[in-house]
Amino acid sequence: MRYLQGYEEKKAIKGKISYHLPSRAWTILRFKKEFLKQFPDLKTRMGEFEYELIPFLYWEALISYLERARKQGQVPPNLLWLKGNIK
């Protein structure tokens, strides 16, 4: 499987994550039209897609990871900030 890469630089695109009651999990990511324009491969309904999430707690670890990935010729990752109203 290859990493998907965006086609042009954009400003932040905001979307939503939904809770799926039957599976009792946060399973649905709702991508905005602008995001799908960046990654047209995601429009393929029969396609198989995976995601890779690497949580970083410290900026130094993130910067070190990015430098290593760049040296290996990987595509730049997309940054995802999780936001929510926590009670």
GIBELBEL-V549022 format. One record per run of one state. SS is the DSSP state (2 for helix, 1 for strand, 0 for the rest). FROM is the first residue (numbers start at 1). LEN is the number of residues. If there is no record, write none. Layout:
{{SS:FROM:LEN} {SS:FROM:LEN}}
This chain:
{{0:1:15} {1:16:5} {0:21:4} {1:25:6} {0:31:2} {2:33:6} {0:39:1} {2:40:4} {0:44:15} {2:59:13} {0:72:16}}
